Amino acid sequence: MPPPILATPTTARPERIDRGVAETEPDSESGDESLGDLFGRLVDDAKGFGQAEVDYYRTLVRERLRAAKASLWMGAVAMSLALAASVALVVGLVFTLAPYVGPGWATLIVVSVALSLASLMGWLAWQQIKRVMGELP
């Protein structure tokens, strides 16, 4: 007859403490964890996963905002330089036309053409916005 198999004491795993409540992790050999304990672990794991996702997206948004901030500054500088160049162009056109039609008429011609062009581009932009928003067919 074979010798009797003696039950050996199982070694307890370290306790996990969540919100002041101590839980012992189940022994992998016994598998007798209650449904409530499993559900509690599932909820804790889901909360941890959700918090990790929130932290990830928060970090992602911060990085993109930092990159966008630099881009916005560069865009503002570019727009300022473009505005300065267009002012220089208008002044140059006035000086170029002044010997032919006089300074007053040269200013009137250049301003009229510039305002007509600005009005046309503004109207086209407005039509495009209305089309995008669905007000026009």
C-alpha positions in Angstrom: 0.0 0.0 0.0 1.4 3.5 -1.0 2.2 5.9 1.8 -0.6 8.4 2.5 -0.3 11.8 0.9 -0.1 14.4 3.5 -1.7 17.8 2.9 1.0 20.5 2.8 0.2 24.0 3.9 -0.2 26.4 1.1 1.9 29.5 1.1 -0.3 32.7 1.2 0.4 35.3 -1.4 1.0 38.8 -0.3 -2.1 40.9 0.4 -3.2 43.6 -2.0 -4.6 46.7 -0.3 -7.1 48.8 -2.2 -8.8 51.7 -0.5 -8.0 50.4 2.9 -9.5 47.0 2.3 -7.1 44.1 2.5 -7.7 41.3 0.0 -5.7 38.2 -0.4 -5.1 37.0 -3.9 -6.4 33.5 -4.5 -4.1 30.6 -4.5 -3.6 29.5 -8.1 -4.0 25.8 -7.1 -7.3 26.2 -5.1 -9.4 28.3 -7.6 -12.1 28.8 -5.0 -12.4 32.6 -5.3 -16.0 33.8 -4.9 -17.9 35.6 -7.7 -17.9 38.8 -5.7 -14.2 38.8 -5.3 -13.7 38.2 -9.1 -16.2 41.0 -9.9 -14.4 43.3 -7.4 -11.0 42.6 -9.1 -12.6 43.2 -12.5 -13.9 46.5 -11.4 -10.5 47.5 -9.9 -8.7 46.4 -13.1 -11.2 48.3 -15.2 -10.8 51.5 -13.1 -7.0 51.1 -13.4 -7.2 50.6 -17.2 -9.6 53.6 -17.5 -7.3 55.8 -15.5 -4.3 54.7 -17.6 -6.2 55.6 -20.8 -7.2 59.0 -19.4 -3.6 59.7 -18.4 -2.4 58.6 -21.9 -4.8 60.9 -23.7 -4.1 63.8 -21.4 -0.4 63.5 -22.1 -1.1 63.2 -25.9 -3.2 66.3 -25.8 -0.6 68.2 -23.9 2.1 67.2 -26.4 -0.1 68.2 -29.4 -1.0 71.5 -27.8 2.7 72.3 -27.2 3.5 71.5 -30.8 0.4 73.5 -32.0 1.5 76.5 -29.8 4.9 76.6 -31.6 3.2 76.4 -34.9 0.7 79.2 -34.1 3.6 81.5 -33.1 5.4 80.7 -36.4 2.2 81.3 -38.3 1.6 84.7 -36.5 5.2 85.8 -37.4 4.6 84.7 -41.0 1.3 86.6 -41.2 3.0 89.7 -39.8 5.8 89.5 -42.4 3.3 89.0 -45.2 1.2 92.0 -44.0 4.4 94.1 -43.9 5.3 93.0 -47.4 1.8 93.8 -48.8 2.0 97.3 -47.2 5.3 97.8 -48.9 3.9 96.6 -52.2 0.9 99.0 -52.0 3.2 101.9 -51.1 5.5 100.9 -54.0 2.6 100.8 -56.4 1.5 104.3 -55.3 5.1 105.6 -55.8 5.2 103.9 -59.2 1.9 105.4 -60.5 2.5 108.9 -59.0 4.6 110.3 -61.8 2.0 109.3 -64.4 -1.3 110.3 -62.7 -0.2 112.3 -59.7 0.0 111.2 -56.0 -3.7 111.6 -55.2 -5.0 109.6 -58.2 -2.3 107.0 -57.7 -3.4 106.5 -54.1 -7.1 106.3 -55.2 -6.3 103.8 -57.9 -4.2 101.5 -55.7 -6.7 101.6 -52.8 -9.7 101.0 -55.1 -8.0 97.9 -56.7 -6.9 96.6 -53.3 -10.4 97.0 -51.8 -12.0 95.4 -54.9 -9.7 92.4 -54.6 -10.3 92.1 -50.9 -14.1 92.3 -51.4 -14.0 89.6 -54.1 -11.9 87.3 -52.0 -14.1 87.9 -48.9 -17.3 87.1 -50.9 -15.7 83.9 -52.4 -14.7 82.9 -48.9 -18.2 83.5 -47.6 -19.7 81.5 -50.4 -17.3 78.6 -49.6 -18.2 78.7 -45.9 -21.9 78.6 -46.7 -21.4 75.7 -49.1 -19.4 73.8 -46.5 -22.1 74.5 -43.8 -24.8 73.2 -46.1 -26.8 76.4 -46.8 -26.1 76.2 -50.5 -26.8 73.3 -52.8 
